[in-house]
Amino acid sequence: MRTLQSPAVAFALTRGLSLRQALWHHGVRNALVPIVTYLGLQLVILIEGVVVVESLFAWPGIGHALVHAVVARDIPMLQGTALAMGLLFVGLNTAVDGLCLLLDPRARAA
């Protein structure tokens, strides 16, 4: 409701855009930025939870390998799996930041 009353939507309507176009360009895109950020963080938490799920169900994967490396004190395997999960975390955060940059025109101006 606050989006409909914003000056950006009012200006877009006076410029001659339809309500749908004004809401898409000035309302939905601005509202999607916190949603995309939240979903990106939830995706990272979901992927990090793979350690628990793979260990619980004995599924082969990076989480299962990480647990076995801890138990066996296999330092190179521990470092490799931690590096892979860290790179995945950085890649997902970079993708979320890029998507937020595409959605929010204010971030491009800075």
Biopython code that builds the backbone (N, CA, C, O; Angstrom):
import numpy as np
from Bio.PDB.StructureBuilder import StructureBuilder

atoms = [
    (1, "MET", "N", (0.816, -1.186, 0.000)),
    (1, "MET", "CA", (0.000, 0.000, 0.000)),
    (1, "MET", "C", (0.867, 1.259, 0.000)),
    (1, "MET", "O", (0.531, 2.260, -0.634)),
    (2, "ARG", "N", (1.975, 1.193, 0.714)),
    (2, "ARG", "CA", (2.863, 2.350, 0.773)),
    (2, "ARG", "C", (3.493, 2.608, -0.592)),
    (2, "ARG", "O", (3.819, 3.748, -0.924)),
    (3, "THR", "N", (3.665, 1.549, -1.382)),
    (3, "THR", "CA", (4.256, 1.700, -2.702)),
    (3, "THR", "C", (3.351, 2.501, -3.620)),
    (3, "THR", "O", (3.829, 3.308, -4.417)),
    (4, "LEU", "N", (2.051, 2.286, -3.516)),
    (4, "LEU", "CA", (1.109, 3.039, -4.352)),
    (4, "LEU", "C", (1.133, 4.521, -4.032)),
    (4, "LEU", "O", (0.845, 5.344, -4.902)),
    (5, "GLN", "N", (1.470, 4.877, -2.801)),
    (5, "GLN", "CA", (1.474, 6.266, -2.384)),
    (5, "GLN", "C", (2.840, 6.930, -2.516)),
    (5, "GLN", "O", (3.002, 8.094, -2.152)),
    (6, "SER", "N", (3.818, 6.201, -3.034)),
    (6, "SER", "CA", (5.166, 6.758, -3.137)),
    (6, "SER", "C", (5.226, 7.805, -4.244)),
    (6, "SER", "O", (4.460, 7.743, -5.206)),
    (7, "PRO", "N", (6.130, 8.757, -4.107)),
    (7, "PRO", "CA", (6.256, 9.795, -5.136)),
    (7, "PRO", "C", (6.693, 9.237, -6.492)),
    (7, "PRO", "O", (6.336, 9.798, -7.528)),
    (8, "ALA", "N", (7.451, 8.151, -6.504)),
    (8, "ALA", "CA", (7.908, 7.585, -7.772)),
    (8, "ALA", "C", (6.737, 7.051, -8.587)),
    (8, "ALA", "O", (6.683, 7.249, -9.801)),
    (9, "VAL", "N", (5.798, 6.376, -7.925)),
    (9, "VAL", "CA", (4.625, 5.845, -8.633)),
    (9, "VAL", "C", (3.728, 6.995, -9.085)),
    (9, "VAL", "O", (3.191, 6.965, -10.192)),
    (10, "ALA", "N", (3.567, 7.994, -8.244)),
    (10, "ALA", "CA", (2.746, 9.145, -8.625)),
    (10, "ALA", "C", (3.346, 9.860, -9.826)),
    (10, "ALA", "O", (2.618, 10.269, -10.730)),
    (11, "PHE", "N", (4.657, 10.014, -9.844)),
    (11, "PHE", "CA", (5.306, 10.666, -10.983)),
    (11, "PHE", "C", (5.178, 9.817, -12.238)),
    (11, "PHE", "O", (4.964, 10.348, -13.328)),
    (12, "ALA", "N", (5.308, 8.496, -12.092)),
    (12, "ALA", "CA", (5.168, 7.618, -13.255)),
    (12, "ALA", "C", (3.756, 7.692, -13.826)),
    (12, "ALA", "O", (3.571, 7.641, -15.042)),
    (13, "LEU", "N", (2.774, 7.809, -12.960)),
    (13, "LEU", "CA", (1.393, 7.938, -13.435)),
    (13, "LEU", "C", (1.179, 9.270, -14.150)),
    (13, "LEU", "O", (0.459, 9.323, -15.147)),
    (14, "THR", "N", (1.794, 10.348, -13.655)),
    (14, "THR", "CA", (1.661, 11.634, -14.339)),
    (14, "THR", "C", (2.441, 11.662, -15.644)),
    (14, "THR", "O", (2.129, 12.450, -16.537)),
    (15, "ARG", "N", (3.441, 10.818, -15.761)),
    (15, "ARG", "CA", (4.194, 10.712, -17.004)),
    (15, "ARG", "C", (3.411, 10.000, -18.088)),
    (15, "ARG", "O", (3.771, 10.059, -19.264)),
    (16, "GLY", "N", (2.327, 9.320, -17.690)),
    (16, "GLY", "CA", (1.488, 8.664, -18.675)),
    (16, "GLY", "C", (1.586, 7.154, -18.675)),
    (16, "GLY", "O", (0.988, 6.498, -19.527)),
    (17, "LEU", "N", (2.326, 6.593, -17.740)),
    (17, "LEU", "CA", (2.400, 5.137, -17.658)),
    (17, "LEU", "C", (1.115, 4.595, -17.069)),
    (17, "LEU", "O", (0.453, 5.264, -16.275)),
    (18, "SER", "N", (0.768, 3.390, -17.456)),
    (18, "SER", "CA", (-0.393, 2.756, -16.839)),
    (18, "SER", "C", (-0.024, 2.345, -15.418)),
    (18, "SER", "O", (1.149, 2.329, -15.043)),
    (19, "LEU", "N", (-1.053, 2.012, -14.633)),
    (19, "LEU", "CA", (-0.796, 1.607, -13.249)),
    (19, "LEU", "C", (0.063, 0.357, -13.197)),
    (19, "LEU", "O", (0.938, 0.246, -12.338)),
    (20, "ARG", "N", (-0.171, -0.583, -14.099)),
    (20, "ARG", "CA", (0.621, -1.816, -14.144)),
    (20, "ARG", "C", (2.090, -1.520, -14.440)),
    (20, "ARG", "O", (2.980, -2.054, -13.779)),
    (21, "GLN", "N", (2.341, -0.669, -15.433)),
    (21, "GLN", "CA", (3.723, -0.319, -15.767)),
    (21, "GLN", "C", (4.393, 0.435, -14.621)),
    (21, "GLN", "O", (5.560, 0.194, -14.313)),
    (22, "ALA", "N", (3.663, 1.337, -14.000)),
    (22, "ALA", "CA", (4.227, 2.111, -12.890)),
    (22, "ALA", "C", (4.562, 1.208, -11.716)),
    (22, "ALA", "O", (5.610, 1.361, -11.089)),
    (23, "LEU", "N", (3.673, 0.264, -11.418)),
    (23, "LEU", "CA", (3.952, -0.652, -10.312)),
    (23, "LEU", "C", (5.118, -1.574, -10.631)),
    (23, "LEU", "O", (5.924, -1.869, -9.749)),
    (24, "TRP", "N", (5.224, -2.034, -11.871)),
    (24, "TRP", "CA", (6.322, -2.940, -12.217)),
    (24, "TRP", "C", (7.663, -2.214, -12.157)),
    (24, "TRP", "O", (8.623, -2.728, -11.582)),
    (25, "HIS", "N", (7.730, -1.037, -12.741)),
    (25, "HIS", "CA", (9.016, -0.337, -12.806)),
    (25, "HIS", "C", (9.417, 0.311, -11.484)),
    (25, "HIS", "O", (10.606, 0.404, -11.180)),
    (26, "HIS", "N", (8.444, 0.760, -10.698)),
    (26, "HIS", "CA", (8.790, 1.502, -9.494)),
    (26, "HIS", "C", (8.374, 0.812, -8.200)),
    (26, "HIS", "O", (8.868, 1.170, -7.130)),
    (27, "GLY", "N", (7.493, -0.153, -8.273)),
    (27, "GLY", "CA", (7.019, -0.800, -7.056)),
    (27, "GLY", "C", (7.585, -2.184, -6.853)),
    (27, "GLY", "O", (8.224, -2.459, -5.838)),
    (28, "VAL", "N", (7.355, -3.053, -7.811)),
    (28, "VAL", "CA", (7.743, -4.459, -7.653)),
    (28, "VAL", "C", (9.258, -4.612, -7.620)),
    (28, "VAL", "O", (9.793, -5.380, -6.821)),
    (29, "ARG", "N", (9.938, -3.888, -8.479)),
    (29, "ARG", "CA", (11.404, -4.019, -8.507)),
    (29, "ARG", "C", (12.023, -3.577, -7.192)),
    (29, "ARG", "O", (12.976, -4.196, -6.719)),
    (30, "ASN", "N", (11.497, -2.513, -6.592)),
    (30, "ASN", "CA", (12.025, -2.072, -5.300)),
    (30, "ASN", "C", (11.630, -3.023, -4.182)),
    (30, "ASN", "O", (12.378, -3.194, -3.219)),
    (31, "ALA", "N", (10.474, -3.638, -4.299)),
    (31, "ALA", "CA", (10.038, -4.578, -3.264)),
    (31, "ALA", "C", (10.763, -5.912, -3.366)),
    (31, "ALA", "O", (10.853, -6.639, -2.376)),
    (32, "LEU", "N", (11.281, -6.248, -4.544)),
    (32, "LEU", "CA", (11.961, -7.527, -4.720)),
    (32, "LEU", "C", (13.357, -7.566, -4.105)),
    (32, "LEU", "O", (13.872, -8.648, -3.825)),
    (33, "VAL", "N", (13.970, -6.422, -3.895)),
    (33, "VAL", "CA", (15.352, -6.400, -3.384)),
    (33, "VAL", "C", (15.469, -7.083, -2.021)),
    (33, "VAL", "O", (16.323, -7.959, -1.881)),
    (34, "PRO", "N", (14.671, -6.744, -1.012)),
    (34, "PRO", "CA", (14.809, -7.464, 0.262)),
    (34, "PRO", "C", (14.356, -8.917, 0.173)),
    (34, "PRO", "O", (14.859, -9.769, 0.906)),
    (35, "ILE", "N", (13.413, -9.204, -0.717)),
    (35, "ILE", "CA", (12.957, -10.589, -0.870)),
    (35, "ILE", "C", (14.068, -11.444, -1.459)),
    (35, "ILE", "O", (14.312, -12.555, -0.990)),
    (36, "VAL", "N", (14.741, -10.935, -2.484)),
    (36, "VAL", "CA", (15.847, -11.679, -3.105)),
    (36, "VAL", "C", (16.981, -11.871, -2.105)),
    (36, "VAL", "O", (17.585, -12.942, -2.056)),
    (37, "THR", "N", (17.276, -10.854, -1.315)),
    (37, "THR", "CA", (18.328, -10.970, -0.304)),
    (37, "THR", "C", (17.983, -12.037, 0.727)),
    (37, "THR", "O", (18.828, -12.856, 1.087)),
    (38, "TYR", "N", (16.754, -12.027, 1.195)),
    (38, "TYR", "CA", (16.316, -13.015, 2.187)),
    (38, "TYR", "C", (16.350, -14.425, 1.604)),
    (38, "TYR", "O", (16.817, -15.356, 2.261)),
    (39, "LEU", "N", (15.864, -14.587, 0.387)),
    (39, "LEU", "CA", (15.871, -15.923, -0.228)),
    (39, "LEU", "C", (17.288, -16.417, -0.495)),
    (39, "LEU", "O", (17.558, -17.615, -0.407)),
    (40, "GLY", "N", (18.198, -15.493, -0.824)),
    (40, "GLY", "CA", (19.592, -15.883, -1.015)),
    (40, "GLY", "C", (20.217, -16.394, 0.270)),
    (40, "GLY", "O", (20.940, -17.390, 0.261)),
    (41, "LEU", "N", (19.941, -15.717, 1.373)),
    (41, "LEU", "CA", (20.457, -16.181, 2.665)),
    (41, "LEU", "C", (19.849, -17.516, 3.059)),
    (41, "LEU", "O", (20.537, -18.377, 3.608)),
    (42, "GLN", "N", (18.561, -17.694, 2.783)),
    (42, "GLN", "CA", (17.922, -18.963, 3.097)),
    (42, "GLN", "C", (18.489, -20.093, 2.246)),
    (42, "GLN", "O", (18.610, -21.223, 2.720)),
    (43, "LEU", "N", (18.837, -19.801, 0.997)),
    (43, "LEU", "CA", (19.449, -20.818, 0.136)),
    (43, "LEU", "C", (20.803, -21.249, 0.673)),
    (43, "LEU", "O", (21.137, -22.433, 0.646)),
    (44, "VAL", "N", (21.579, -20.297, 1.159)),
    (44, "VAL", "CA", (22.879, -20.631, 1.749)),
    (44, "VAL", "C", (22.690, -21.508, 2.984)),
    (44, "VAL", "O", (23.415, -22.486, 3.166)),
    (45, "ILE", "N", (21.728, -21.166, 3.828)),
    (45, "ILE", "CA", (21.461, -21.972, 5.029)),
    (45, "ILE", "C", (20.996, -23.371, 4.638)),
    (45, "ILE", "O", (21.374, -24.356, 5.271)),
    (46, "LEU", "N", (20.177, -23.453, 3.594)),
    (46, "LEU", "CA", (19.698, -24.745, 3.117)),
    (46, "LEU", "C", (20.852, -25.608, 2.613)),
    (46, "LEU", "O", (20.904, -26.804, 2.898)),
    (47, "ILE", "N", (21.761, -25.013, 1.876)),
    (47, "ILE", "CA", (22.894, -25.772, 1.344)),
    (47, "ILE", "C", (23.853, -26.161, 2.462)),
    (47, "ILE", "O", (24.430, -27.248, 2.428)),
    (48, "GLU", "N", (24.031, -25.291, 3.449)),
    (48, "GLU", "CA", (24.904, -25.648, 4.568)),
    (48, "GLU", "C", (24.288, -26.751, 5.424)),
    (48, "GLU", "O", (25.010, -27.466, 6.118)),
    (49, "GLY", "N", (22.981, -26.897, 5.387)),
    (49, "GLY", "CA", (22.314, -27.970, 6.118)),
    (49, "GLY", "C", (22.505, -29.330, 5.486)),
    (49, "GLY", "O", (22.034, -30.335, 6.019)),
    (50, "VAL", "N", (23.186, -29.376, 4.361)),
    (50, "VAL", "CA", (23.421, -30.649, 3.675)),
    (50, "VAL", "C", (24.284, -31.576, 4.528)),
    (50, "VAL", "O", (24.196, -32.797, 4.399)),
    (51, "VAL", "N", (25.099, -31.015, 5.383)),
    (51, "VAL", "CA", (25.945, -31.835, 6.251)),
    (51, "VAL", "C", (25.075, -32.700, 7.159)),
    (51, "VAL", "O", (25.341, -33.890, 7.328)),
    (52, "VAL", "N", (24.059, -32.115, 7.730)),
    (52, "VAL", "CA", (23.182, -32.845, 8.641)),
    (52, "VAL", "C", (22.366, -33.884, 7.881)),
    (52, "VAL", "O", (22.266, -35.034, 8.309)),
    (53, "VAL", "N", (21.789, -33.483, 6.764)),
    (53, "VAL", "CA", (20.922, -34.391, 6.008)),
    (53, "VAL", "C", (21.709, -35.571, 5.453)),
    (53, "VAL", "O", (21.259, -36.713, 5.543)),
    (54, "GLU", "N", (22.870, -35.309, 4.884)),
    (54, "GLU", "CA", (23.665, -36.398, 4.313)),
    (54, "GLU", "C", (24.185, -37.332, 5.398)),
    (54, "GLU", "O", (24.284, -38.538, 5.174)),
    (55, "SER", "N", (24.513, -36.804, 6.549)),
    (55, "SER", "CA", (24.975, -37.663, 7.637)),
    (55, "SER", "C", (23.827, -38.474, 8.224)),
    (55, "SER", "O", (24.004, -39.639, 8.580)),
    (56, "LEU", "N", (22.665, -37.867, 8.325)),
    (56, "LEU", "CA", (21.509, -38.541, 8.898)),
    (56, "LEU", "C", (21.031, -39.702, 8.030)),
    (56, "LEU", "O", (20.706, -40.773, 8.543)),
    (57, "PHE", "N", (20.989, -39.489, 6.720)),
    (57, "PHE", "CA", (20.488, -40.515, 5.808)),
    (57, "PHE", "C", (21.600, -41.317, 5.133)),
    (57, "PHE", "O", (21.317, -42.180, 4.302)),
    (58, "ALA", "N", (22.842, -41.047, 5.474)),
    (58, "ALA", "CA", (24.016, -41.737, 4.918)),
    (58, "ALA", "C", (24.050, -41.637, 3.401)),
    (58, "ALA", "O", (24.369, -42.612, 2.720)),
    (59, "TRP", "N", (23.725, -40.464, 2.866)),
    (59, "TRP", "CA", (23.814, -40.216, 1.435)),
    (59, "TRP", "C", (25.232, -39.759, 1.109)),
    (59, "TRP", "O", (25.803, -38.962, 1.854)),
    (60, "PRO", "N", (25.805, -40.238, 0.028)),
    (60, "PRO", "CA", (27.148, -39.770, -0.340)),
    (60, "PRO", "C", (27.073, -38.334, -0.877)),
    (60, "PRO", "O", (26.221, -38.003, -1.702)),
    (61, "GLY", "N", (27.964, -37.520, -0.400)),
    (61, "GLY", "CA", (28.007, -36.126, -0.832)),
    (61, "GLY", "C", (29.074, -35.373, -0.067)),
    (61, "GLY", "O", (29.824, -35.959, 0.713)),
    (62, "ILE", "N", (29.138, -34.072, -0.293)),
    (62, "ILE", "CA", (30.196, -33.283, 0.319)),
    (62, "ILE", "C", (30.012, -33.182, 1.834)),
    (62, "ILE", "O", (31.000, -33.146, 2.568)),
    (63, "GLY", "N", (28.781, -33.136, 2.309)),
    (63, "GLY", "CA", (28.540, -33.081, 3.749)),
    (63, "GLY", "C", (28.943, -34.364, 4.443)),
    (63, "GLY", "O", (29.540, -34.345, 5.520)),
    (64, "HIS", "N", (28.609, -35.480, 3.812)),
    (64, "HIS", "CA", (28.983, -36.788, 4.354)),
    (64, "HIS", "C", (30.508, -36.941, 4.359)),
    (64, "HIS", "O", (31.088, -37.457, 5.315)),
    (65, "ALA", "N", (31.142, -36.488, 3.283)),
    (65, "ALA", "CA", (32.599, -36.550, 3.201)),
    (65, "ALA", "C", (33.248, -35.661, 4.258)),
    (65, "ALA", "O", (34.289, -36.007, 4.816)),
    (66, "LEU", "N", (32.631, -34.524, 4.527)),
    (66, "LEU", "CA", (33.168, -33.616, 5.546)),
    (66, "LEU", "C", (33.115, -34.250, 6.928)),
    (66, "LEU", "O", (34.070, -34.137, 7.697)),
    (67, "VAL", "N", (32.026, -34.908, 7.248)),
    (67, "VAL", "CA", (31.900, -35.563, 8.554)),
    (67, "VAL", "C", (32.910, -36.695, 8.688)),
    (67, "VAL", "O", (33.543, -36.846, 9.733)),
    (68, "HIS", "N", (33.062, -37.491, 7.631)),
    (68, "HIS", "CA", (34.039, -38.588, 7.682)),
    (68, "HIS", "C", (35.468, -38.063, 7.757)),
    (68, "HIS", "O", (36.322, -38.694, 8.379)),
    (69, "ALA", "N", (35.741, -36.924, 7.138)),
    (69, "ALA", "CA", (37.075, -36.333, 7.218)),
    (69, "ALA", "C", (37.360, -35.838, 8.628)),
    (69, "ALA", "O", (38.498, -35.925, 9.090)),
    (70, "VAL", "N", (36.359, -35.326, 9.315)),
    (70, "VAL", "CA", (36.547, -34.881, 10.698)),
    (70, "VAL", "C", (36.831, -36.075, 11.593)),
    (70, "VAL", "O", (37.733, -36.030, 12.429)),
    (71, "VAL", "N", (36.058, -37.148, 11.416)),
    (71, "VAL", "CA", (36.230, -38.338, 12.252)),
    (71, "VAL", "C", (37.591, -38.972, 12.005)),
    (71, "VAL", "O", (38.254, -39.408, 12.946)),
    (72, "ALA", "N", (38.016, -39.025, 10.735)),
    (72, "ALA", "CA", (39.287, -39.668, 10.393)),
    (72, "ALA", "C", (40.481, -38.718, 10.504)),
    (72, "ALA", "O", (41.620, -39.126, 10.275)),
    (73, "ARG", "N", (40.230, -37.469, 10.851)),
    (73, "ARG", "CA", (41.274, -36.444, 10.931)),
    (73, "ARG", "C", (42.061, -36.320, 9.630)),
    (73, "ARG", "O", (43.287, -36.215, 9.626)),
    (74, "ASP", "N", (41.327, -36.336, 8.544)),
    (74, "ASP", "CA", (41.895, -36.204, 7.207)),
    (74, "ASP", "C", (41.941, -34.713, 6.855)),
    (74, "ASP", "O", (40.974, -34.157, 6.333)),
    (75, "ILE", "N", (43.069, -34.085, 7.146)),
    (75, "ILE", "CA", (43.195, -32.636, 7.019)),
    (75, "ILE", "C", (43.049, -32.158, 5.571)),
    (75, "ILE", "O", (42.326, -31.188, 5.346)),
    (76, "PRO", "N", (43.692, -32.781, 4.576)),
    (76, "PRO", "CA", (43.506, -32.298, 3.201)),
    (76, "PRO", "C", (42.049, -32.389, 2.729)),
    (76, "PRO", "O", (41.566, -31.498, 2.030)),
    (77, "MET", "N", (41.356, -33.458, 3.108)),
    (77, "MET", "CA", (39.954, -33.592, 2.733)),
    (77, "MET", "C", (39.110, -32.536, 3.442)),
    (77, "MET", "O", (38.190, -31.971, 2.851)),
    (78, "LEU", "N", (39.425, -32.273, 4.706)),
    (78, "LEU", "CA", (38.734, -31.222, 5.453)),
    (78, "LEU", "C", (38.937, -29.867, 4.787)),
    (78, "LEU", "O", (37.984, -29.105, 4.623)),
    (79, "GLN", "N", (40.150, -29.572, 4.410)),
    (79, "GLN", "CA", (40.444, -28.294, 3.767)),
    (79, "GLN", "C", (39.750, -28.182, 2.414)),
    (79, "GLN", "O", (39.247, -27.118, 2.053)),
    (80, "GLY", "N", (39.725, -29.284, 1.670)),
    (80, "GLY", "CA", (39.086, -29.258, 0.355)),
    (80, "GLY", "C", (37.583, -29.064, 0.436)),
    (80, "GLY", "O", (37.016, -28.268, -0.312)),
    (81, "THR", "N", (36.937, -29.783, 1.336)),
    (81, "THR", "CA", (35.492, -29.632, 1.453)),
    (81, "THR", "C", (35.122, -28.264, 2.029)),
    (81, "THR", "O", (34.129, -27.664, 1.619)),
    (82, "ALA", "N", (35.918, -27.775, 2.975)),
    (82, "ALA", "CA", (35.647, -26.442, 3.526)),
    (82, "ALA", "C", (35.858, -25.373, 2.452)),
    (82, "ALA", "O", (35.108, -24.400, 2.386)),
    (83, "LEU", "N", (36.870, -25.553, 1.619)),
    (83, "LEU", "CA", (37.115, -24.609, 0.528)),
    (83, "LEU", "C", (35.979, -24.648, -0.493)),
    (83, "LEU", "O", (35.528, -23.603, -0.962)),
    (84, "ALA", "N", (35.522, -25.841, -0.834)),
    (84, "ALA", "CA", (34.425, -25.967, -1.797)),
    (84, "ALA", "C", (33.144, -25.326, -1.260)),
    (84, "ALA", "O", (32.455, -24.612, -1.990)),
    (85, "MET", "N", (32.826, -25.576, -0.004)),
    (85, "MET", "CA", (31.624, -24.976, 0.577)),
    (85, "MET", "C", (31.780, -23.461, 0.727)),
    (85, "MET", "O", (30.810, -22.724, 0.553)),
    (86, "GLY", "N", (32.958, -22.999, 1.040)),
    (86, "GLY", "CA", (33.209, -21.565, 1.126)),
    (86, "GLY", "C", (33.080, -20.881, -0.226)),
    (86, "GLY", "O", (32.511, -19.794, -0.323)),
    (87, "LEU", "N", (33.604, -21.512, -1.269)),
    (87, "LEU", "CA", (33.475, -20.948, -2.614)),
    (87, "LEU", "C", (32.021, -20.942, -3.070)),
    (87, "LEU", "O", (31.582, -20.014, -3.749)),
    (88, "LEU", "N", (31.284, -21.966, -2.700)),
    (88, "LEU", "CA", (29.861, -21.998, -3.017)),
    (88, "LEU", "C", (29.124, -20.861, -2.312)),
    (88, "LEU", "O", (28.260, -20.212, -2.902)),
    (89, "PHE", "N", (29.466, -20.628, -1.065)),
    (89, "PHE", "CA", (28.869, -19.534, -0.291)),
    (89, "PHE", "C", (29.182, -18.186, -0.936)),
    (89, "PHE", "O", (28.292, -17.348, -1.079)),
    (90, "VAL", "N", (30.418, -17.973, -1.320)),
    (90, "VAL", "CA", (30.817, -16.712, -1.949)),
    (90, "VAL", "C", (30.133, -16.557, -3.305)),
    (90, "VAL", "O", (29.683, -15.466, -3.657)),
    (91, "GLY", "N", (30.057, -17.651, -4.065)),
    (91, "GLY", "CA", (29.394, -17.588, -5.374)),
    (91, "GLY", "C", (27.920, -17.267, -5.266)),
    (91, "GLY", "O", (27.403, -16.469, -6.048)),
    (92, "LEU", "N", (27.232, -17.875, -4.306)),
    (92, "LEU", "CA", (25.813, -17.589, -4.121)),
    (92, "LEU", "C", (25.590, -16.154, -3.670)),
    (92, "LEU", "O", (24.666, -15.493, -4.145)),
    (93, "ASN", "N", (26.420, -15.665, -2.764)),
    (93, "ASN", "CA", (26.280, -14.278, -2.315)),
    (93, "ASN", "C", (26.581, -13.294, -3.438)),
    (93, "ASN", "O", (25.942, -12.245, -3.526)),
    (94, "THR", "N", (27.539, -13.615, -4.291)),
    (94, "THR", "CA", (27.838, -12.768, -5.439)),
    (94, "THR", "C", (26.668, -12.740, -6.414)),
    (94, "THR", "O", (26.329, -11.687, -6.953)),
    (95, "ALA", "N", (26.046, -13.905, -6.642)),
    (95, "ALA", "CA", (24.890, -13.968, -7.532)),
    (95, "ALA", "C", (23.715, -13.171, -6.967)),
    (95, "ALA", "O", (23.018, -12.482, -7.712)),
    (96, "VAL", "N", (23.496, -13.261, -5.668)),
    (96, "VAL", "CA", (22.408, -12.504, -5.040)),
    (96, "VAL", "C", (22.694, -11.005, -5.125)),
    (96, "VAL", "O", (21.790, -10.221, -5.414)),
    (97, "ASP", "N", (23.925, -10.602, -4.881)),
    (97, "ASP", "CA", (24.275, -9.184, -4.984)),
    (97, "ASP", "C", (24.126, -8.684, -6.418)),
    (97, "ASP", "O", (23.684, -7.556, -6.636)),
    (98, "GLY", "N", (24.489, -9.504, -7.388)),
    (98, "GLY", "CA", (24.319, -9.125, -8.789)),
    (98, "GLY", "C", (22.857, -8.974, -9.165)),
    (98, "GLY", "O", (22.487, -8.056, -9.898)),
    (99, "LEU", "N", (22.030, -9.875, -8.661)),
    (99, "LEU", "CA", (20.595, -9.785, -8.924)),
    (99, "LEU", "C", (19.995, -8.541, -8.272)),
    (99, "LEU", "O", (19.144, -7.876, -8.862)),
    (100, "CYS", "N", (20.438, -8.231, -7.057)),
    (100, "CYS", "CA", (19.975, -7.008, -6.397)),
    (100, "CYS", "C", (20.437, -5.770, -7.150)),
    (100, "CYS", "O", (19.718, -4.773, -7.200)),
    (101, "LEU", "N", (21.618, -5.820, -7.730)),
    (101, "LEU", "CA", (22.129, -4.700, -8.519)),
    (101, "LEU", "C", (21.288, -4.502, -9.775)),
    (101, "LEU", "O", (21.042, -3.367, -10.183)),
    (102, "LEU", "N", (20.847, -5.594, -10.388)),
    (102, "LEU", "CA", (19.984, -5.491, -11.560)),
    (102, "LEU", "C", (18.600, -4.954, -11.205)),
    (102, "LEU", "O", (17.999, -4.215, -11.984)),
    (103, "LEU", "N", (18.097, -5.324, -10.033)),
    (103, "LEU", "CA", (16.756, -4.921, -9.637)),
    (103, "LEU", "C", (16.686, -3.488, -9.127)),
    (103, "LEU", "O", (15.693, -2.799, -9.364)),
    (104, "ASP", "N", (17.715, -3.029, -8.434)),
    (104, "ASP", "CA", (17.663, -1.729, -7.770)),
    (104, "ASP", "C", (18.475, -0.698, -8.548)),
    (104, "ASP", "O", (19.703, -0.780, -8.560)),
    (105, "PRO", "N", (17.835, 0.260, -9.189)),
    (105, "PRO", "CA", (18.587, 1.255, -9.940)),
    (105, "PRO", "C", (19.381, 2.204, -9.046)),
    (105, "PRO", "O", (20.343, 2.821, -9.504)),
    (106, "ARG", "N", (18.990, 2.329, -7.771)),
    (106, "ARG", "CA", (19.738, 3.208, -6.865)),
    (106, "ARG", "C", (21.130, 2.671, -6.602)),
    (106, "ARG", "O", (22.057, 3.453, -6.388)),
    (107, "ALA", "N", (21.303, 1.355, -6.612)),
    (107, "ALA", "CA", (22.621, 0.770, -6.342)),
    (107, "ALA", "C", (23.580, 1.012, -7.495)),
    (107, "ALA", "O", (24.790, 1.100, -7.285)),
    (108, "ARG", "N", (23.057, 1.122, -8.714)),
    (108, "ARG", "CA", (23.933, 1.386, -9.865)),
    (108, "ARG", "C", (24.450, 2.811, -9.876)),
    (108, "ARG", "O", (25.525, 3.075, -10.414)),
    (109, "ALA", "N", (23.699, 3.733, -9.289)),
    (109, "ALA", "CA", (24.104, 5.135, -9.278)),
    (109, "ALA", "C", (25.219, 5.415, -8.283)),
    (109, "ALA", "O", (25.951, 6.393, -8.434)),
    (110, "ALA", "N", (25.358, 4.577, -7.279)),
    (110, "ALA", "CA", (26.346, 4.814, -6.235)),
    (110, "ALA", "C", (27.741, 4.456, -6.664)),
    (110, "ALA", "O", (28.683, 4.603, -5.885)),
]
sb = StructureBuilder()
sb.init_structure("model")
sb.init_model(0)
sb.init_chain("A")
sb.init_seg("    ")
for serial, (resi, resn, name, xyz) in enumerate(atoms, 1):
    if name == "N":
        sb.init_residue(resn, " ", resi, " ")
    sb.init_atom(name, np.array(xyz, "f"), 0.0, 1.0, " ", f" {name:<3s}", serial, name[0])
structure = sb.get_structure()
